[in-house]
């Protein structure tokens, strides 16, 4: 027979029940955080060209360090989560993110481009952990049939972060009279980011999260296929490589392109225009998530990719002002590509989900390579001509959408 004190004690020490809804809300906040970091990255290209006097090809090394880190960390992060769960990967990612942000202080004091590259590399190691955890976690927190829509909704907040990033960067990195001679604004910005990230890490540490490892291991146990026998997964890895290459390349030289193809446009105003492009990106995700309730995600992916092929052709033509509008429009139609390709790639992988996620995140290395090659084309020919490279990447995305449509007719 329980006494009153025993009942009270059992209530006090009863373990909290993990909530799927709370978990999804917390995971969605991560999408905003890495969107903010990526939004600032494209502004840093032009900022370092002006403050550290690096070439366009050299500034493309920022993306090489950033997305190269994804390639390195993705598989170890997947193995870590196989052993300890999604929450462990998220906490490791947040700690690395904060550490890299704090490294901007000594990098700014030294005014060293290699030091900045290292700081961004550490940040990206953290973001690679977060993406390896959060993307598949969002797809399995609910009905498998709604995986594409759920991940697109979560990724919409990534678009919000990418909008805020250039807005902050434009105001802080180009706005002051000393913006062209020092990097003190970088210190303040990234220290504040580090504090916010650590607060989010503390919140995750204190919140019970659903552990879905056992659930994943029971999915499709009758399927004897190995990971690499899933054709949609293999196609997803290849397509993700080319898509991320296109996305990163389009953004990396956005400010350069705008200042060259819009009369009297300053770097600061072009950075604000990049925020407008990110608004298009964010609105594209929200609108297209709704549209996926009426049109198959695979069909939408294919149509959006062909539209971007046409828009890239306009950008390459270099028509004054008109080509800038086309460049901004590309962001709207890129909006659904990453989460849709990712969800298509990991769908029905069952016990292979975390490892499959790792390879899809490793494919982000495409973003490490594209800016350097675009920078070489821009340095030797023109920035406009460099956009032929993303054009070719969108063709690959279009064919993946078409193949997915054949596999999942609606």
Secondary structure, 3 states (H helix, E strand, C coil): CCCHHHHHHHHHCCCCCCCHHHHHHHHHHHHHHHHHHHHHHHHHHHHHHHHCCCCHHHHCHHHHHHHHHHHHHHHHHHHHHHHHCHHHHHHHHHHHHHHHHHCHHHHHHHCCHHHHHHHHHHHHHHHHHHHHHHHHHHHHCCCHHHHHHHHHHHHHHHHHHHHHHHHHHHHHHCCCCCCCCCCHHHHHHHHHHHHHHHHHHHHHHHCCCCCCHHHHHHCCCCCCCCHHHCHHHHHHHHHHHHHHHHHHHHHHCHHHHHHHHCCCCCHHHHHHHHHHHHHHHHHHHHHHHHHCCCCCHHHHHHHHHHHHHHHHHHHHHCCCCHHHHHHHHHHHHHCCHHHHHHHHHHCCCHHHHHHHHHHHHHHHHHHHHHHHHHHHHHHHCCHHHHCHHHHHHHHHHHHHHHHHHHHCCC
